[in-house]
Amino acid sequence: MPGGEIILTDKKKAAENQRLVVGISGASGAALGIRLLQACKTLGIETHLVISKAGEITIAQETEMSVSAVKALASHTHKSADIGAAIASGSYPTMGMVVVPCSIRSMSEIATGVTSSLLTRAADVCLKERRKLILAVRETPFHTGHLRSLTQLSEMGAIIAPPVPAFYTKPETTSEIVDQFTGHLLRLMGIENDIAREWTGLKGGA
Ligand SMILES: Cc1cc2nc3c(=O)[nH]c(=O)nc-3n(C[C@H](O)[C@H](O)[C@H](O)COP(=O)(O)O)c2cc1C
């Protein structure tokens, strides 16, 4: 039999559990991707960030942060055109990927497997390796073609998590809405946090 004993080091296992790929595409809601990066930094999660060209435009349009300041929040950043980056291969262990915000264009590419950038290729890798893929798809309303692609993605194992605000927390600021959603995304990825408020039941009971 070729080869020797296979040894799984603790280091490799730990890295697999703590390494998250984050994609920021050109849908509205750049602040959500930024907040996720900030949260991961605080929680000690290694992040690999890819921002699409349109994502850079929405960051400039919607936030007070420069693209380079956003990139500085990540442990590693990759150019969207760098299809040779580590996260383009299934042999590079990660816990999965969150695309937030996720545009219809990126979502559609991921649904078909015809990926033209590192962002969509890295998402495709998560699907083929059966890793968690969370897509915070932001568009409204959806047409039937969008809904068919979303169904296809859900059937392939992706979690479709549109950034829909939770009103039961009575948010007073945009940051509260952003935090609630960010905490929810982290929980979906299996990362416990106290950024999102938990629902503890109706006040005064049912
Ligand atoms: C300010 C701004 C807001 C946008 N908002 C959305 C959106 O909410 N959802 C969406 O699917 N596309 C939105 N778009 C269009 C996408 O950016 C465009 O389809 C782009 O080609 C997406 O490319 P990407 O998936 O590579 O990021 C927006 C564009 C701009 C400039």
The ligand as a Gaussian input file, in Angstrom:
#p B3LYP/6-31G(d) Opt

LIG

0 1
 C      -25.357000      51.475000      -5.011000
 C      -25.718000      50.181000      -5.664000
 C      -26.613000      49.352000      -5.052000
 C      -26.951000      48.115000      -5.630000
 N      -27.823000      47.296000      -4.967000
 C      -28.054000      46.052000      -5.448000
 C      -28.852000      45.145000      -4.700000
 O      -29.345000      45.452000      -3.608000
 N      -29.002000      43.895000      -5.182000
 C      -28.439000      43.487000      -6.366000
 O      -28.605000      42.319000      -6.733000
 N      -27.685000      44.344000      -7.115000
 C      -27.480000      45.607000      -6.684000
 N      -26.705000      46.474000      -7.409000
 C      -26.228000      46.058000      -8.749000
 C      -24.966000      45.201000      -8.674000
 O      -23.912000      45.920000      -8.098000
 C      -24.592000      44.733000     -10.093000
 O      -25.551000      43.816000     -10.570000
 C      -23.208000      44.120000     -10.153000
 O      -22.976000      43.687000     -11.483000
 C      -23.027000      42.964000      -9.191000
 O      -21.761000      42.400000      -9.386000
 P      -21.102000      41.414000      -8.326000
 O      -22.067000      40.313000      -8.077000
 O      -19.864000      40.929000      -9.011000
 O      -20.788000      42.199000      -7.119000
 C      -26.379000      47.722000      -6.868000
 C      -25.463000      48.589000      -7.495000
 C      -25.139000      49.804000      -6.903000
 C      -24.150000      50.694000      -7.574000

